[in-house]
Amino acid sequence: MRNSGGKKYVTSLLPLQLGKKIQEEISDFELSRALPGKVWFPDDAEYRAQQAEYWLRQEAKDLHPNCRVTPASAEDVANTIKVVVSTNSAFAVKAGGHSSVSGASKIDEGVTIDMSSMSRVEVAHDQQSVLIGTRARWLDVYTALEQYGLSVSGSRASHVGVGGYVLGGGFSWFSNQNGWTCDMVSECGVVLANGTVVLASYAHHSDLFWALRGGGSSFGIVTSFKLPALKHPQVYGGPIAFDDNELNSVFASFEKLNREAHLDVHSSGYLSFAYDQRHKEVYNTFYLINSRGEASSPAFAGFLRTPSRFSHLRKMNMSTSAMETNHSNDPGYRESKLTLTFRNDAALMCDIHSIFTYFAGTVDYEPEGRLAMTFQPLTASHIAHSDNALGLSAKDAPLILLSVELRWSSKSTTEYFEDVVRRFYETMRTLLEENEALHPFVYLNYAARWQDPFAGYGVESVQRMKRVRKMYGPDSVFDILQPGAFKF
Ligand SMILES: Cc1cc2nc3c(=O)[nH]c(=O)nc-3n(C[C@H](O)[C@H](O)[C@H](O)COP(=O)(O)OP(=O)(O)OC[C@H]3O[C@@H](n4cnc5c(N)ncnc54)[C@H](O)[C@@H]3O)c2cc1C
């Protein structure tokens, strides 16, 4: 009898005809042997602490892996994947745990590979690049770099993890200048399906490197990303709130900012709308950032001329902005999130806002419930950098990336709220189709479980991703054994 992480095994009694339960026991046993002290079972306090570390309450509360593994090096990840494959065990990989799809980074009954021990942030001696562990949170990255007067392209919100964010694309305050964060990555450390550890870059395994940039988690487990360090002073920006009667002017300014984004690549912003159920009104906010810390960007002129209800613009560190943005996105709720992409058009924004206001007023919220929507500019200068799997073409730009989030608390009302969100989606989609304004792009990092991001990548991109997955296969490992990820 052996004791591993609080779990006991009678190895000599394992029958040849393996039932599911016994197969799981072998997997747990082999993992405990391969990674002593790094495999955690439901009775362990460490397991319970890790179980709670998810943005979505659905993931935190409803899914219970047989064990959680916390590799601390690429070699540990390789050993984990070898055991998982040899025992045919279903698994999920978790970096920051901020996916909005329940089951993406935690699995029920299988093995959850939790990358929480891989979060180093190392600035190169010449301060030209940064090596970032896949489970670092963006706040850790910004804080570590600010002491050098540096930053990187990363999430606008502090608590998001590096791994999932970059593999899905990564929309940052530097995107108008440099494209998606994945476009800026110069090297990824990857553990392949057969346990081989490789460095993927433009020079080595360039096909794999291409697929990892936007293709999600179908090609390997990424242990680290190298990004260029950006010399930057503080950023300038913050939120400005507007009343409904100013929205025509706000939407016109947003359309212009998106259309003329190339004139000031350092400036960007997004519009967000949140329904306050107590006061029965929508809060309309524009959050703007100039990544050079300049207050006088012409991109913001239209917004600054429009009378505002409240504004809090100032110079600040990237980390301060990221914490401010995170503040309105607390973890711990049940959520349903979805996305659509449409033509840059002020009149359409106005129509969608009206639909939002109507729907928001009809929802039977729980006390902490909230419906929110965001418009983000997908500018031509952003998309122009794309040598990635996302399949976007700059000739389609400028576009608007729309996302919706509905929040509730109790499991029993899930069906109702998911139905609300689905009806809201169908209504917006119909409007956009009728106006020939719907673009097929579905941003993987904002997509609902029932959406198909890869359909929007285009046939050419998907065929190429399939070839890459086969080449670095076996195909089945990330496709079949990892059921929670989006499939193509
Ligand atoms: C509050 C909030 C703010 C956000 N802000 C932004 C933003 O500014 N810009 C933006 O583009 N997106 C943003 N997002 C979306 C975010 O990019 C996605 O939710 C992303 O998946 C989060 O990554 P993660 O590592 O935290 O998530 P996880 O849940 O850990 O992972 C997400 C997916 O990636 C896979 N994965 C993670 N790490 C690895 C790895 N190392 N190897 C292989 N597969 C891996 C997981 O298996 C899972 O399928 C935000 C989300 C939230 C909740």
The ligand as an SDF file (V2000), in Angstrom:
LIG
                    3D

 53 58  0  0  0  0  0  0  0  0999 V2000
  -12.0880   40.3720  -15.9230 C   0  0  0  0  0  0  0  0  0  0  0  0
  -11.6260   39.9670  -17.2850 C   0  0  0  0  0  0  0  0  0  0  0  0
  -10.9200   40.8700  -18.0680 C   0  0  0  0  0  0  0  0  0  0  0  0
  -10.4640   40.5010  -19.3380 C   0  0  0  0  0  0  0  0  0  0  0  0
   -9.7400   41.3940  -20.0800 N   0  0  0  0  0  0  0  0  0  0  0  0
   -9.2990   41.0340  -21.3050 C   0  0  0  0  0  0  0  0  0  0  0  0
   -8.5350   41.9270  -22.1120 C   0  0  0  0  0  0  0  0  0  0  0  0
   -8.2270   43.0540  -21.7200 O   0  0  0  0  0  0  0  0  0  0  0  0
   -8.1540   41.5170  -23.3430 N   0  0  0  0  0  0  0  0  0  0  0  0
   -8.4480   40.2630  -23.8120 C   0  0  0  0  0  0  0  0  0  0  0  0
   -8.0590   39.9460  -24.9320 O   0  0  0  0  0  0  0  0  0  0  0  0
   -9.1360   39.3900  -23.0630 N   0  0  0  0  0  0  0  0  0  0  0  0
   -9.5760   39.7420  -21.8350 C   0  0  0  0  0  0  0  0  0  0  0  0
  -10.2960   38.8510  -21.0940 N   0  0  0  0  0  0  0  0  0  0  0  0
  -10.5640   37.5060  -21.6260 C   0  0  0  0  0  0  0  0  0  0  0  0
   -9.3650   36.6000  -21.3170 C   0  0  0  0  0  0  0  0  0  0  0  0
   -8.3620   36.8320  -22.2730 O   0  0  0  0  0  0  0  0  0  0  0  0
   -9.7720   35.1180  -21.3960 C   0  0  0  0  0  0  0  0  0  0  0  0
  -10.7530   34.8640  -20.4350 O   0  0  0  0  0  0  0  0  0  0  0  0
   -8.5690   34.1950  -21.2060 C   0  0  0  0  0  0  0  0  0  0  0  0
   -8.9550   32.8860  -21.5440 O   0  0  0  0  0  0  0  0  0  0  0  0
   -8.0570   34.2160  -19.7900 C   0  0  0  0  0  0  0  0  0  0  0  0
   -6.8610   33.5120  -19.6840 O   0  0  0  0  0  0  0  0  0  0  0  0
   -6.5090   32.7330  -18.3300 P   0  0  0  0  0  0  0  0  0  0  0  0
   -5.1810   32.1500  -18.4790 O   0  0  0  0  0  0  0  0  0  0  0  0
   -6.7810   33.6120  -17.1700 O   0  0  0  0  0  0  0  0  0  0  0  0
   -7.6720   31.6460  -18.3540 O   0  0  0  0  0  0  0  0  0  0  0  0
   -7.7410   30.0600  -18.1400 P   0  0  0  0  0  0  0  0  0  0  0  0
   -9.1670   29.8480  -17.7560 O   0  0  0  0  0  0  0  0  0  0  0  0
   -6.7170   29.5390  -17.2430 O   0  0  0  0  0  0  0  0  0  0  0  0
   -7.4690   29.4900  -19.6010 O   0  0  0  0  0  0  0  0  0  0  0  0
   -8.3190   29.7620  -20.6890 C   0  0  0  0  0  0  0  0  0  0  0  0
   -8.1420   28.6630  -21.7580 C   0  0  0  0  0  0  0  0  0  0  0  0
   -6.7900   28.6270  -22.1980 O   0  0  0  0  0  0  0  0  0  0  0  0
   -6.2140   27.3360  -21.9550 C   0  0  0  0  0  0  0  0  0  0  0  0
   -4.8580   27.5380  -21.4660 N   0  0  0  0  0  0  0  0  0  0  0  0
   -4.4840   28.3990  -20.4860 C   0  0  0  0  0  0  0  0  0  0  0  0
   -3.1560   28.3460  -20.3190 N   0  0  0  0  0  0  0  0  0  0  0  0
   -2.6940   27.4290  -21.1840 C   0  0  0  0  0  0  0  0  0  0  0  0
   -1.3970   26.9340  -21.4760 C   0  0  0  0  0  0  0  0  0  0  0  0
   -0.3360   27.3870  -20.8240 N   0  0  0  0  0  0  0  0  0  0  0  0
   -1.2550   25.9910  -22.4410 N   0  0  0  0  0  0  0  0  0  0  0  0
   -2.3360   25.5180  -23.1060 C   0  0  0  0  0  0  0  0  0  0  0  0
   -3.6010   25.9600  -22.8690 N   0  0  0  0  0  0  0  0  0  0  0  0
   -3.7740   26.9010  -21.9210 C   0  0  0  0  0  0  0  0  0  0  0  0
   -7.0890   26.7060  -20.8850 C   0  0  0  0  0  0  0  0  0  0  0  0
   -7.0320   25.2920  -20.9450 O   0  0  0  0  0  0  0  0  0  0  0  0
   -8.4570   27.2620  -21.2410 C   0  0  0  0  0  0  0  0  0  0  0  0
   -9.0330   26.5010  -22.2830 O   0  0  0  0  0  0  0  0  0  0  0  0
  -10.7470   39.2010  -19.8260 C   0  0  0  0  0  0  0  0  0  0  0  0
  -11.4690   38.2940  -19.0340 C   0  0  0  0  0  0  0  0  0  0  0  0
  -11.8950   38.6640  -17.7770 C   0  0  0  0  0  0  0  0  0  0  0  0
  -12.6440   37.6700  -16.9530 C   0  0  0  0  0  0  0  0  0  0  0  0
  1  2  1  0
  2  3  1  0
  2 52  2  0
  3  4  2  0
  4  5  1  0
  4 50  1  0
  5  6  2  0
  6  7  1  0
  6 13  1  0
  7  8  2  0
  7  9  1  0
  9 10  1  0
 10 11  2  0
 10 12  1  0
 12 13  2  0
 13 14  1  0
 14 15  1  0
 14 50  1  0
 15 16  1  0
 16 17  1  0
 16 18  1  0
 18 19  1  0
 18 20  1  0
 20 21  1  0
 20 22  1  0
 22 23  1  0
 23 24  1  0
 24 25  2  0
 24 26  1  0
 24 27  1  0
 27 28  1  0
 28 29  2  0
 28 30  1  0
 28 31  1  0
 31 32  1  0
 32 33  1  0
 33 34  1  0
 33 48  1  0
 34 35  1  0
 35 36  1  0
 35 46  1  0
 36 37  1  0
 36 45  1  0
 37 38  2  0
 38 39  1  0
 39 40  1  0
 39 45  2  0
 40 41  1  0
 40 42  2  0
 42 43  1  0
 43 44  2  0
 44 45  1  0
 46 47  1  0
 46 48  1  0
 48 49  1  0
 50 51  2  0
 51 52  1  0
 52 53  1  0
M  END
$$$$
